[in-house]
């Protein structure tokens, strides 16, 4: 009979990140993660396919938040307003109590090339999903892909600001500020670099 372990997934995830941070991702084994919380390696693999899955578990729900935001946005909104709605919806997945976890997770990713590649793939997949959802609303190309990529960029910049030391603002507030900066940038004149004919 399989023994039920209440909260095993969360305990394993927390232990894994702590060990990855202390020893390094490559140097930590699944057996060590499980043993650190009094579980077996077999239990670890019932919850996670591999060590990377601990870090990237929940990617489908993460992307789903953005897609839901696009689909639920009022028909009258502009493309960028729809993207802003998607960002606001996804921000719900990052409450303040998740900030320390996200900060530690990002540190681990930054220290490992294969994890950085996986994270980049996740963002590429996200942009593809947002673009498809925009096309389903009738947004044509290249506008759908351009807006989707812009949304992912706004999220990425906002997320890194959100996990910065000393930052206390909610992610949604930061996203709104960064989206405002993007809108300002698209309206700003190019800097005067002198007479190019010289």
CNS distance restraints for C-alpha pairs under 8 A (distance, minus, plus):
assign (resid   7 and name CA) (resid  11 and name CA) 6.20 0.50 0.50
assign (resid   8 and name CA) (resid  12 and name CA) 5.98 0.50 0.50
assign (resid   9 and name CA) (resid  13 and name CA) 6.15 0.50 0.50
assign (resid   9 and name CA) (resid  47 and name CA) 6.10 0.50 0.50
assign (resid  10 and name CA) (resid  14 and name CA) 6.13 0.50 0.50
assign (resid  11 and name CA) (resid  15 and name CA) 6.10 0.50 0.50
assign (resid  11 and name CA) (resid  37 and name CA) 6.90 0.50 0.50
assign (resid  12 and name CA) (resid  16 and name CA) 5.89 0.50 0.50
assign (resid  12 and name CA) (resid  33 and name CA) 6.60 0.50 0.50
assign (resid  12 and name CA) (resid  34 and name CA) 6.45 0.50 0.50
assign (resid  12 and name CA) (resid  37 and name CA) 6.99 0.50 0.50
assign (resid  12 and name CA) (resid  44 and name CA) 7.16 0.50 0.50
assign (resid  13 and name CA) (resid  17 and name CA) 6.29 0.50 0.50
assign (resid  13 and name CA) (resid  54 and name CA) 5.72 0.50 0.50
assign (resid  13 and name CA) (resid  55 and name CA) 7.72 0.50 0.50
assign (resid  14 and name CA) (resid  18 and name CA) 6.36 0.50 0.50
assign (resid  15 and name CA) (resid  19 and name CA) 6.18 0.50 0.50
assign (resid  15 and name CA) (resid  33 and name CA) 6.10 0.50 0.50
assign (resid  15 and name CA) (resid  36 and name CA) 6.89 0.50 0.50
assign (resid  15 and name CA) (resid  37 and name CA) 7.08 0.50 0.50
assign (resid  16 and name CA) (resid  20 and name CA) 5.97 0.50 0.50
assign (resid  16 and name CA) (resid  33 and name CA) 5.45 0.50 0.50
assign (resid  16 and name CA) (resid  54 and name CA) 7.26 0.50 0.50
assign (resid  17 and name CA) (resid  21 and name CA) 6.05 0.50 0.50
assign (resid  17 and name CA) (resid  55 and name CA) 7.82 0.50 0.50
assign (resid  17 and name CA) (resid 104 and name CA) 7.17 0.50 0.50
assign (resid  17 and name CA) (resid 105 and name CA) 6.71 0.50 0.50
assign (resid  17 and name CA) (resid 108 and name CA) 7.70 0.50 0.50
assign (resid  18 and name CA) (resid  22 and name CA) 6.19 0.50 0.50
assign (resid  19 and name CA) (resid  23 and name CA) 5.71 0.50 0.50
assign (resid  19 and name CA) (resid  24 and name CA) 7.10 0.50 0.50
assign (resid  19 and name CA) (resid  25 and name CA) 7.76 0.50 0.50
assign (resid  19 and name CA) (resid  28 and name CA) 6.69 0.50 0.50
assign (resid  19 and name CA) (resid  33 and name CA) 7.22 0.50 0.50
assign (resid  20 and name CA) (resid  24 and name CA) 4.51 0.50 0.50
assign (resid  20 and name CA) (resid  25 and name CA) 4.51 0.50 0.50
assign (resid  20 and name CA) (resid  26 and name CA) 7.93 0.50 0.50
assign (resid  20 and name CA) (resid  27 and name CA) 7.81 0.50 0.50
assign (resid  20 and name CA) (resid  28 and name CA) 6.32 0.50 0.50
assign (resid  20 and name CA) (resid 108 and name CA) 6.69 0.50 0.50
assign (resid  21 and name CA) (resid  25 and name CA) 7.32 0.50 0.50
assign (resid  21 and name CA) (resid 104 and name CA) 7.44 0.50 0.50
assign (resid  21 and name CA) (resid 107 and name CA) 7.68 0.50 0.50
assign (resid  21 and name CA) (resid 108 and name CA) 6.04 0.50 0.50
assign (resid  23 and name CA) (resid  27 and name CA) 6.11 0.50 0.50
assign (resid  23 and name CA) (resid  28 and name CA) 6.50 0.50 0.50
assign (resid  24 and name CA) (resid  28 and name CA) 6.43 0.50 0.50
assign (resid  24 and name CA) (resid 108 and name CA) 7.71 0.50 0.50
assign (resid  25 and name CA) (resid 108 and name CA) 7.25 0.50 0.50
assign (resid  25 and name CA) (resid 112 and name CA) 7.40 0.50 0.50
assign (resid  28 and name CA) (resid  32 and name CA) 6.70 0.50 0.50
assign (resid  28 and name CA) (resid  33 and name CA) 7.39 0.50 0.50
assign (resid  29 and name CA) (resid  33 and name CA) 6.45 0.50 0.50
assign (resid  29 and name CA) (resid  51 and name CA) 7.70 0.50 0.50
assign (resid  30 and name CA) (resid  34 and name CA) 6.25 0.50 0.50
assign (resid  30 and name CA) (resid  41 and name CA) 6.12 0.50 0.50
assign (resid  30 and name CA) (resid  44 and name CA) 6.76 0.50 0.50
assign (resid  30 and name CA) (resid  50 and name CA) 7.70 0.50 0.50
assign (resid  30 and name CA) (resid  51 and name CA) 6.48 0.50 0.50
assign (resid  31 and name CA) (resid  35 and name CA) 6.02 0.50 0.50
assign (resid  31 and name CA) (resid  40 and name CA) 6.77 0.50 0.50
assign (resid  31 and name CA) (resid  41 and name CA) 4.62 0.50 0.50
assign (resid  31 and name CA) (resid  44 and name CA) 7.72 0.50 0.50
assign (resid  32 and name CA) (resid  36 and name CA) 6.10 0.50 0.50
assign (resid  32 and name CA) (resid  41 and name CA) 7.95 0.50 0.50
assign (resid  33 and name CA) (resid  37 and name CA) 7.14 0.50 0.50
assign (resid  33 and name CA) (resid  41 and name CA) 7.99 0.50 0.50
assign (resid  33 and name CA) (resid  44 and name CA) 7.92 0.50 0.50
assign (resid  34 and name CA) (resid  38 and name CA) 6.35 0.50 0.50
assign (resid  34 and name CA) (resid  39 and name CA) 4.76 0.50 0.50
assign (resid  34 and name CA) (resid  40 and name CA) 5.37 0.50 0.50
assign (resid  34 and name CA) (resid  41 and name CA) 5.55 0.50 0.50
assign (resid  34 and name CA) (resid  43 and name CA) 7.39 0.50 0.50
assign (resid  34 and name CA) (resid  44 and name CA) 5.94 0.50 0.50
assign (resid  35 and name CA) (resid  39 and name CA) 5.27 0.50 0.50
assign (resid  35 and name CA) (resid  40 and name CA) 6.14 0.50 0.50
assign (resid  35 and name CA) (resid  41 and name CA) 7.45 0.50 0.50
assign (resid  39 and name CA) (resid  43 and name CA) 6.41 0.50 0.50
assign (resid  39 and name CA) (resid  44 and name CA) 7.52 0.50 0.50
assign (resid  40 and name CA) (resid  44 and name CA) 6.60 0.50 0.50
assign (resid  41 and name CA) (resid  45 and name CA) 6.52 0.50 0.50
assign (resid  42 and name CA) (resid  46 and name CA) 6.38 0.50 0.50
assign (resid  43 and name CA) (resid  47 and name CA) 6.74 0.50 0.50
assign (resid  44 and name CA) (resid  48 and name CA) 6.12 0.50 0.50
assign (resid  45 and name CA) (resid  49 and name CA) 5.66 0.50 0.50
assign (resid  45 and name CA) (resid  50 and name CA) 6.85 0.50 0.50
assign (resid  48 and name CA) (resid  53 and name CA) 5.71 0.50 0.50
assign (resid  48 and name CA) (resid  54 and name CA) 6.34 0.50 0.50
assign (resid  48 and name CA) (resid  57 and name CA) 7.92 0.50 0.50
assign (resid  49 and name CA) (resid  53 and name CA) 6.07 0.50 0.50
assign (resid  50 and name CA) (resid  54 and name CA) 7.28 0.50 0.50
assign (resid  51 and name CA) (resid  55 and name CA) 7.59 0.50 0.50
assign (resid  52 and name CA) (resid  56 and name CA) 6.37 0.50 0.50
assign (resid  52 and name CA) (resid 115 and name CA) 7.57 0.50 0.50
assign (resid  53 and name CA) (resid  57 and name CA) 5.12 0.50 0.50
assign (resid  55 and name CA) (resid 105 and name CA) 6.91 0.50 0.50
assign (resid  58 and name CA) (resid  62 and name CA) 6.22 0.50 0.50
assign (resid  59 and name CA) (resid  63 and name CA) 6.23 0.50 0.50
assign (resid  59 and name CA) (resid 122 and name CA) 7.51 0.50 0.50
assign (resid  60 and name CA) (resid  64 and name CA) 5.95 0.50 0.50
assign (resid  61 and name CA) (resid  65 and name CA) 6.31 0.50 0.50
assign (resid  62 and name CA) (resid  66 and name CA) 7.22 0.50 0.50
assign (resid  62 and name CA) (resid  90 and name CA) 6.86 0.50 0.50
assign (resid  62 and name CA) (resid  93 and name CA) 7.23 0.50 0.50
assign (resid  63 and name CA) (resid  67 and name CA) 6.43 0.50 0.50
assign (resid  63 and name CA) (resid  90 and name CA) 7.92 0.50 0.50
assign (resid  63 and name CA) (resid 126 and name CA) 5.79 0.50 0.50
assign (resid  63 and name CA) (resid 129 and name CA) 7.52 0.50 0.50
assign (resid  64 and name CA) (resid  68 and name CA) 5.95 0.50 0.50
assign (resid  65 and name CA) (resid  69 and name CA) 6.26 0.50 0.50
assign (resid  65 and name CA) (resid  86 and name CA) 7.09 0.50 0.50
assign (resid  65 and name CA) (resid  89 and name CA) 5.81 0.50 0.50
assign (resid  65 and name CA) (resid  90 and name CA) 4.63 0.50 0.50
assign (resid  65 and name CA) (resid  93 and name CA) 7.84 0.50 0.50
assign (resid  66 and name CA) (resid  70 and name CA) 6.41 0.50 0.50
assign (resid  66 and name CA) (resid  86 and name CA) 4.53 0.50 0.50
assign (resid  66 and name CA) (resid  87 and name CA) 6.27 0.50 0.50
assign (resid  66 and name CA) (resid  89 and name CA) 6.33 0.50 0.50
assign (resid  66 and name CA) (resid  90 and name CA) 5.31 0.50 0.50
assign (resid  66 and name CA) (resid 130 and name CA) 6.90 0.50 0.50
assign (resid  67 and name CA) (resid  71 and name CA) 6.23 0.50 0.50
assign (resid  67 and name CA) (resid  86 and name CA) 6.72 0.50 0.50
assign (resid  67 and name CA) (resid 129 and name CA) 7.02 0.50 0.50
assign (resid  67 and name CA) (resid 130 and name CA) 5.92 0.50 0.50
assign (resid  67 and name CA) (resid 133 and name CA) 6.31 0.50 0.50
assign (resid  68 and name CA) (resid  72 and name CA) 5.97 0.50 0.50
assign (resid  68 and name CA) (resid  86 and name CA) 7.01 0.50 0.50
assign (resid  68 and name CA) (resid  89 and name CA) 7.48 0.50 0.50
assign (resid  69 and name CA) (resid  73 and name CA) 6.10 0.50 0.50
assign (resid  69 and name CA) (resid  82 and name CA) 7.44 0.50 0.50
assign (resid  69 and name CA) (resid  83 and name CA) 7.77 0.50 0.50
assign (resid  69 and name CA) (resid  85 and name CA) 5.44 0.50 0.50
assign (resid  69 and name CA) (resid  86 and name CA) 3.84 0.50 0.50
assign (resid  69 and name CA) (resid  87 and name CA) 7.30 0.50 0.50
assign (resid  69 and name CA) (resid  88 and name CA) 7.53 0.50 0.50
assign (resid  69 and name CA) (resid  89 and name CA) 5.37 0.50 0.50
assign (resid  69 and name CA) (resid  90 and name CA) 7.46 0.50 0.50
assign (resid  70 and name CA) (resid  82 and name CA) 5.66 0.50 0.50
assign (resid  70 and name CA) (resid  83 and name CA) 6.51 0.50 0.50
assign (resid  70 and name CA) (resid  85 and name CA) 6.65 0.50 0.50
assign (resid  70 and name CA) (resid  86 and name CA) 5.22 0.50 0.50
assign (resid  70 and name CA) (resid 130 and name CA) 7.40 0.50 0.50
assign (resid  70 and name CA) (resid 133 and name CA) 6.52 0.50 0.50
assign (resid  70 and name CA) (resid 134 and name CA) 6.82 0.50 0.50
assign (resid  71 and name CA) (resid 133 and name CA) 6.84 0.50 0.50
assign (resid  71 and name CA) (resid 137 and name CA) 7.57 0.50 0.50
assign (resid  73 and name CA) (resid  77 and name CA) 7.16 0.50 0.50
assign (resid  73 and name CA) (resid  82 and name CA) 5.75 0.50 0.50
assign (resid  73 and name CA) (resid  85 and name CA) 6.41 0.50 0.50
assign (resid  73 and name CA) (resid  86 and name CA) 7.96 0.50 0.50
assign (resid  74 and name CA) (resid  82 and name CA) 7.88 0.50 0.50
assign (resid  77 and name CA) (resid  81 and name CA) 5.67 0.50 0.50
assign (resid  77 and name CA) (resid  82 and name CA) 6.16 0.50 0.50
assign (resid  78 and name CA) (resid  82 and name CA) 6.22 0.50 0.50
assign (resid  79 and name CA) (resid  83 and name CA) 6.36 0.50 0.50
assign (resid  79 and name CA) (resid 134 and name CA) 7.98 0.50 0.50
assign (resid  79 and name CA) (resid 139 and name CA) 7.62 0.50 0.50
assign (resid  79 and name CA) (resid 147 and name CA) 7.00 0.50 0.50
assign (resid  80 and name CA) (resid  84 and name CA) 6.07 0.50 0.50
assign (resid  80 and name CA) (resid 147 and name CA) 6.62 0.50 0.50
assign (resid  81 and name CA) (resid  85 and name CA) 6.21 0.50 0.50
assign (resid  82 and name CA) (resid  86 and name CA) 6.33 0.50 0.50
assign (resid  83 and name CA) (resid  87 and name CA) 6.27 0.50 0.50
assign (resid  83 and name CA) (resid 147 and name CA) 7.07 0.50 0.50
assign (resid  83 and name CA) (resid 148 and name CA) 7.21 0.50 0.50
assign (resid  83 and name CA) (resid 151 and name CA) 5.96 0.50 0.50
assign (resid  84 and name CA) (resid  88 and name CA) 6.23 0.50 0.50
assign (resid  84 and name CA) (resid 151 and name CA) 7.47 0.50 0.50
assign (resid  84 and name CA) (resid 176 and name CA) 7.37 0.50 0.50
assign (resid  84 and name CA) (resid 179 and name CA) 7.37 0.50 0.50
assign (resid  85 and name CA) (resid  89 and name CA) 6.19 0.50 0.50
assign (resid  86 and name CA) (resid  90 and name CA) 6.20 0.50 0.50
assign (resid  87 and name CA) (resid  91 and name CA) 6.13 0.50 0.50
assign (resid  87 and name CA) (resid 151 and name CA) 7.25 0.50 0.50
assign (resid  87 and name CA) (resid 155 and name CA) 6.91 0.50 0.50
assign (resid  87 and name CA) (resid 172 and name CA) 7.29 0.50 0.50
assign (resid  87 and name CA) (resid 175 and name CA) 7.00 0.50 0.50
assign (resid  88 and name CA) (resid  92 and name CA) 7.08 0.50 0.50
assign (resid  88 and name CA) (resid 172 and name CA) 5.51 0.50 0.50
assign (resid  88 and name CA) (resid 175 and name CA) 7.59 0.50 0.50
assign (resid  90 and name CA) (resid  94 and name CA) 7.71 0.50 0.50
assign (resid  91 and name CA) (resid  95 and name CA) 7.49 0.50 0.50
assign (resid  91 and name CA) (resid 171 and name CA) 5.89 0.50 0.50
assign (resid  91 and name CA) (resid 172 and name CA) 5.36 0.50 0.50
assign (resid  92 and name CA) (resid 172 and name CA) 7.86 0.50 0.50
assign (resid  94 and name CA) (resid  98 and name CA) 5.85 0.50 0.50
assign (resid  94 and name CA) (resid  99 and name CA) 7.13 0.50 0.50
assign (resid  94 and name CA) (resid 171 and name CA) 6.97 0.50 0.50
assign (resid  95 and name CA) (resid  99 and name CA) 7.13 0.50 0.50
assign (resid  95 and name CA) (resid 170 and name CA) 7.34 0.50 0.50
assign (resid  95 and name CA) (resid 171 and name CA) 7.78 0.50 0.50
assign (resid  96 and name CA) (resid 170 and name CA) 6.66 0.50 0.50
assign (resid  98 and name CA) (resid 102 and name CA) 6.13 0.50 0.50
assign (resid  99 and name CA) (resid 103 and name CA) 6.05 0.50 0.50
assign (resid  99 and name CA) (resid 162 and name CA) 7.55 0.50 0.50
assign (resid  99 and name CA) (resid 163 and name CA) 6.10 0.50 0.50
assign (resid 100 and name CA) (resid 104 and name CA) 6.22 0.50 0.50
assign (resid 100 and name CA) (resid 163 and name CA) 7.46 0.50 0.50
assign (resid 101 and name CA) (resid 105 and name CA) 6.09 0.50 0.50
assign (resid 102 and name CA) (resid 106 and name CA) 6.07 0.50 0.50
assign (resid 102 and name CA) (resid 163 and name CA) 6.91 0.50 0.50
assign (resid 103 and name CA) (resid 107 and name CA) 6.37 0.50 0.50
assign (resid 103 and name CA) (resid 163 and name CA) 5.26 0.50 0.50
assign (resid 103 and name CA) (resid 164 and name CA) 7.69 0.50 0.50
assign (resid 104 and name CA) (resid 108 and name CA) 6.43 0.50 0.50
assign (resid 105 and name CA) (resid 109 and name CA) 6.34 0.50 0.50
assign (resid 106 and name CA) (resid 110 and name CA) 6.03 0.50 0.50
assign (resid 107 and name CA) (resid 111 and name CA) 6.38 0.50 0.50
assign (resid 108 and name CA) (resid 112 and name CA) 6.73 0.50 0.50
assign (resid 109 and name CA) (resid 113 and name CA) 7.61 0.50 0.50
assign (resid 109 and name CA) (resid 115 and name CA) 5.15 0.50 0.50
assign (resid 109 and name CA) (resid 116 and name CA) 5.50 0.50 0.50
assign (resid 109 and name CA) (resid 119 and name CA) 7.73 0.50 0.50
assign (resid 110 and name CA) (resid 115 and name CA) 7.57 0.50 0.50
assign (resid 110 and name CA) (resid 116 and name CA) 6.20 0.50 0.50
assign (resid 112 and name CA) (resid 116 and name CA) 6.27 0.50 0.50
assign (resid 113 and name CA) (resid 117 and name CA) 6.25 0.50 0.50
assign (resid 114 and name CA) (resid 118 and name CA) 6.27 0.50 0.50
assign (resid 115 and name CA) (resid 119 and name CA) 6.11 0.50 0.50
assign (resid 116 and name CA) (resid 120 and name CA) 6.17 0.50 0.50
assign (resid 117 and name CA) (resid 121 and name CA) 6.22 0.50 0.50
assign (resid 118 and name CA) (resid 122 and name CA) 6.26 0.50 0.50
assign (resid 119 and name CA) (resid 123 and name CA) 6.42 0.50 0.50
assign (resid 120 and name CA) (resid 124 and name CA) 6.21 0.50 0.50
assign (resid 121 and name CA) (resid 125 and name CA) 6.10 0.50 0.50
assign (resid 122 and name CA) (resid 126 and name CA) 6.14 0.50 0.50
assign (resid 123 and name CA) (resid 127 and name CA) 6.22 0.50 0.50
assign (resid 123 and name CA) (resid 152 and name CA) 6.94 0.50 0.50
assign (resid 124 and name CA) (resid 128 and name CA) 6.30 0.50 0.50
assign (resid 125 and name CA) (resid 129 and name CA) 6.20 0.50 0.50
assign (resid 126 and name CA) (resid 130 and name CA) 6.20 0.50 0.50
assign (resid 126 and name CA) (resid 152 and name CA) 7.43 0.50 0.50
assign (resid 127 and name CA) (resid 131 and name CA) 6.09 0.50 0.50
assign (resid 127 and name CA) (resid 145 and name CA) 7.45 0.50 0.50
assign (resid 127 and name CA) (resid 148 and name CA) 5.22 0.50 0.50
assign (resid 127 and name CA) (resid 149 and name CA) 5.53 0.50 0.50
assign (resid 127 and name CA) (resid 151 and name CA) 7.82 0.50 0.50
assign (resid 127 and name CA) (resid 152 and name CA) 6.21 0.50 0.50
assign (resid 128 and name CA) (resid 132 and name CA) 6.21 0.50 0.50
assign (resid 128 and name CA) (resid 145 and name CA) 7.47 0.50 0.50
assign (resid 128 and name CA) (resid 148 and name CA) 7.39 0.50 0.50
assign (resid 129 and name CA) (resid 133 and name CA) 6.25 0.50 0.50
assign (resid 130 and name CA) (resid 134 and name CA) 6.17 0.50 0.50
assign (resid 130 and name CA) (resid 148 and name CA) 5.45 0.50 0.50
assign (resid 131 and name CA) (resid 135 and name CA) 6.18 0.50 0.50
assign (resid 131 and name CA) (resid 144 and name CA) 4.99 0.50 0.50
assign (resid 131 and name CA) (resid 145 and name CA) 5.03 0.50 0.50
assign (resid 131 and name CA) (resid 147 and name CA) 7.42 0.50 0.50
assign (resid 131 and name CA) (resid 148 and name CA) 5.16 0.50 0.50
assign (resid 132 and name CA) (resid 136 and name CA) 6.23 0.50 0.50
assign (resid 132 and name CA) (resid 144 and name CA) 7.57 0.50 0.50
assign (resid 133 and name CA) (resid 137 and name CA) 6.61 0.50 0.50
assign (resid 134 and name CA) (resid 138 and name CA) 6.66 0.50 0.50
assign (resid 134 and name CA) (resid 139 and name CA) 5.49 0.50 0.50
assign (resid 134 and name CA) (resid 144 and name CA) 5.68 0.50 0.50
assign (resid 134 and name CA) (resid 148 and name CA) 7.98 0.50 0.50
assign (resid 135 and name CA) (resid 139 and name CA) 4.65 0.50 0.50
assign (resid 135 and name CA) (resid 140 and name CA) 6.03 0.50 0.50
assign (resid 135 and name CA) (resid 141 and name CA) 7.88 0.50 0.50
assign (resid 135 and name CA) (resid 144 and name CA) 6.14 0.50 0.50
assign (resid 139 and name CA) (resid 143 and name CA) 6.66 0.50 0.50
assign (resid 139 and name CA) (resid 144 and name CA) 5.62 0.50 0.50
assign (resid 140 and name CA) (resid 144 and name CA) 5.83 0.50 0.50
assign (resid 141 and name CA) (resid 145 and name CA) 6.51 0.50 0.50
assign (resid 142 and name CA) (resid 146 and name CA) 6.02 0.50 0.50
assign (resid 143 and name CA) (resid 147 and name CA) 5.89 0.50 0.50
assign (resid 144 and name CA) (resid 148 and name CA) 6.08 0.50 0.50
assign (resid 145 and name CA) (resid 149 and name CA) 6.04 0.50 0.50
assign (resid 146 and name CA) (resid 150 and name CA) 6.10 0.50 0.50
assign (resid 147 and name CA) (resid 151 and name CA) 6.10 0.50 0.50
assign (resid 148 and name CA) (resid 152 and name CA) 6.34 0.50 0.50
assign (resid 149 and name CA) (resid 153 and name CA) 6.18 0.50 0.50
assign (resid 150 and name CA) (resid 154 and name CA) 6.15 0.50 0.50
assign (resid 151 and name CA) (resid 155 and name CA) 6.18 0.50 0.50
assign (resid 152 and name CA) (resid 156 and name CA) 6.08 0.50 0.50
assign (resid 153 and name CA) (resid 157 and name CA) 6.15 0.50 0.50
assign (resid 154 and name CA) (resid 158 and name CA) 5.95 0.50 0.50
assign (resid 154 and name CA) (resid 175 and name CA) 6.56 0.50 0.50
assign (resid 154 and name CA) (resid 178 and name CA) 6.18 0.50 0.50
assign (resid 154 and name CA) (resid 179 and name CA) 6.28 0.50 0.50
assign (resid 155 and name CA) (resid 159 and name CA) 5.83 0.50 0.50
assign (resid 155 and name CA) (resid 175 and name CA) 6.48 0.50 0.50
assign (resid 156 and name CA) (resid 160 and name CA) 6.29 0.50 0.50
assign (resid 157 and name CA) (resid 161 and name CA) 6.36 0.50 0.50
assign (resid 157 and name CA) (resid 178 and name CA) 7.63 0.50 0.50
assign (resid 158 and name CA) (resid 162 and name CA) 6.04 0.50 0.50
assign (resid 158 and name CA) (resid 171 and name CA) 6.85 0.50 0.50
assign (resid 158 and name CA) (resid 174 and name CA) 5.70 0.50 0.50
assign (resid 158 and name CA) (resid 175 and name CA) 5.35 0.50 0.50
assign (resid 158 and name CA) (resid 178 and name CA) 6.60 0.50 0.50
assign (resid 159 and name CA) (resid 163 and name CA) 6.36 0.50 0.50
assign (resid 159 and name CA) (resid 171 and name CA) 6.82 0.50 0.50
assign (resid 160 and name CA) (resid 164 and name CA) 6.23 0.50 0.50
assign (resid 161 and name CA) (resid 167 and name CA) 7.14 0.50 0.50
assign (resid 161 and name CA) (resid 174 and name CA) 7.63 0.50 0.50
assign (resid 162 and name CA) (resid 167 and name CA) 6.01 0.50 0.50
assign (resid 162 and name CA) (resid 168 and name CA) 7.42 0.50 0.50
assign (resid 162 and name CA) (resid 169 and name CA) 7.07 0.50 0.50
assign (resid 162 and name CA) (resid 170 and name CA) 7.24 0.50 0.50
assign (resid 162 and name CA) (resid 171 and name CA) 5.84 0.50 0.50
assign (resid 162 and name CA) (resid 174 and name CA) 7.16 0.50 0.50
assign (resid 163 and name CA) (resid 167 and name CA) 6.81 0.50 0.50
assign (resid 169 and name CA) (resid 173 and name CA) 6.54 0.50 0.50
assign (resid 169 and name CA) (resid 174 and name CA) 6.74 0.50 0.50
assign (resid 170 and name CA) (resid 174 and name CA) 6.56 0.50 0.50
assign (resid 171 and name CA) (resid 175 and name CA) 6.11 0.50 0.50
assign (resid 172 and name CA) (resid 176 and name CA) 6.27 0.50 0.50
assign (resid 173 and name CA) (resid 177 and name CA) 6.39 0.50 0.50
assign (resid 174 and name CA) (resid 178 and name CA) 6.18 0.50 0.50
assign (resid 175 and name CA) (resid 179 and name CA) 6.01 0.50 0.50
assign (resid 176 and name CA) (resid 180 and name CA) 6.17 0.50 0.50
assign (resid 177 and name CA) (resid 181 and name CA) 6.33 0.50 0.50
assign (resid 178 and name CA) (resid 182 and name CA) 6.27 0.50 0.50
assign (resid 179 and name CA) (resid 183 and name CA) 6.28 0.50 0.50
assign (resid 180 and name CA) (resid 184 and name CA) 6.20 0.50 0.50
assign (resid 181 and name CA) (resid 185 and name CA) 6.07 0.50 0.50
assign (resid 182 and name CA) (resid 186 and name CA) 6.39 0.50 0.50
assign (resid 183 and name CA) (resid 187 and name CA) 6.66 0.50 0.50
assign (resid 184 and name CA) (resid 188 and name CA) 6.09 0.50 0.50
